[in-house]
Amino acid sequence: MPGTNESRVAASRLEALPRLALGHFPTPLIRMRQLERALSAGRELWVKQDDYSGPGFGGNKVRKLEYELAAAVEAGATEVLTVGGIRSNHCRITAALAARLGLGCGLVLNGSVPVQGVGEPASHAMDRWFGAEVRYVEHGSERASAMARWAGELQSAGGRPYMIPLGASTPLGACGFVRAVLELRGQCDSMGWRPGTIVHATSSAGTQAGMLAGLWLAGWEDVEVTGVSADDSAVVIGAEVRRLVRGVEGLLGVPEGMVTAPVRVEDGYIGDGYGVPSEAGREAARFLARSEGVVIDPVYTAKAMAGLLANVERWGTGPLVFWHTGGQLANFVLGPV
Ligand SMILES: Cc1ncc(COP(=O)(O)O)c(C=O)c1O
């Protein structure tokens, strides 16, 4: 709540956190009038385009990495290590930003290793273009230990590695989305409206946790947030969101439990699993491209949009903001170069 002692402390702690201005902010906030018309929606629909946040083809991870990479630089890191799936947006963006900062970058990726060259998933090829060194493991459960071993090797060789957990979903990374909500409030205030509902894709939970803490700080606690899962159940992601919210409260010096907003995770649009495109997602992506010229991705945002389209009159009230978290490169493969 603005104006309270707690919020003043939180705002000044947020301001004092080291952050590298690496992204292009504010990202565009655009009314989707054609989509409103096509759906005969009885409410305003807006898109907050974090796909335009900048380096590494943009996306929600830029906001989190502005904080995590500042911590890495403060710690005197020589390289950053992180983990993700083969086409991880987080890993690609980390690699791009590490290049910009002159840091080495090591990525532990899990999944079946694509053949390099023409036809290779573009995101995977870009990891190499951005100069990252890549190691592979078979399962997601092996990533964190592989990263820790790699850090040990680098330390023994005299390096100073800094490890960033999956999705940069730490309390510190989530602060990127506390700031993001304040950015949205600034844009809305200047246009004279406020949202009733935010819908976005969720997975490692940092985006949603940061948003909930940011809504508290913005005095917008009544704005309803629905995270549409790309992989795990609502129970699993919801617990992680709550854990990260407590962590953000701690970082910002706010009494534990101050952020009381309900955690809404919708897990009905995952389809056949993480990374497997769903028919509803495909249709949603085509529909959005045709009606608004906005490109979404099959792994995260198309599933969130499928949920939005099916529930446009049901999820929350008032103007609805679809928070585009990026990932659009997943639609493309490498051509001849
Ligand atoms: C494009 C995209 N959207 C949404 C998400 C989910 O964000 P979070 O991991 O913070 O829940 C991710 C990353 O996992 C992503 O790459």
The ligand as an SDF file (V2000), in Angstrom:
LIG
                    3D

 16 16  0  0  0  0  0  0  0  0999 V2000
    8.3740  -16.9660  -22.5840 C   0  0  0  0  0  0  0  0  0  0  0  0
    8.2030  -17.3030  -21.1430 C   0  0  0  0  0  0  0  0  0  0  0  0
    7.0370  -17.0140  -20.5630 N   0  0  0  0  0  0  0  0  0  0  0  0
    6.8150  -17.2920  -19.2720 C   0  0  0  0  0  0  0  0  0  0  0  0
    7.7690  -17.9150  -18.4960 C   0  0  0  0  0  0  0  0  0  0  0  0
    7.4400  -18.2010  -17.0790 C   0  0  0  0  0  0  0  0  0  0  0  0
    8.0320  -17.2870  -16.2060 O   0  0  0  0  0  0  0  0  0  0  0  0
    8.4280  -17.7510  -14.7610 P   0  0  0  0  0  0  0  0  0  0  0  0
    9.4560  -18.8320  -14.9360 O   0  0  0  0  0  0  0  0  0  0  0  0
    8.9480  -16.5390  -14.0880 O   0  0  0  0  0  0  0  0  0  0  0  0
    7.2180  -18.2990  -14.1100 O   0  0  0  0  0  0  0  0  0  0  0  0
    9.0180  -18.2300  -19.0750 C   0  0  0  0  0  0  0  0  0  0  0  0
   10.0810  -18.9230  -18.3270 C   0  0  0  0  0  0  0  0  0  0  0  0
    9.9420  -19.8900  -17.6970 O   0  0  0  0  0  0  0  0  0  0  0  0
    9.2390  -17.9240  -20.4340 C   0  0  0  0  0  0  0  0  0  0  0  0
   10.4060  -18.1970  -21.0350 O   0  0  0  0  0  0  0  0  0  0  0  0
  1  2  1  0
  2  3  1  0
  2 15  2  0
  3  4  2  0
  4  5  1  0
  5  6  1  0
  5 12  2  0
  6  7  1  0
  7  8  1  0
  8  9  2  0
  8 10  1  0
  8 11  1  0
 12 13  1  0
 12 15  1  0
 13 14  2  0
 15 16  1  0
M  END
$$$$
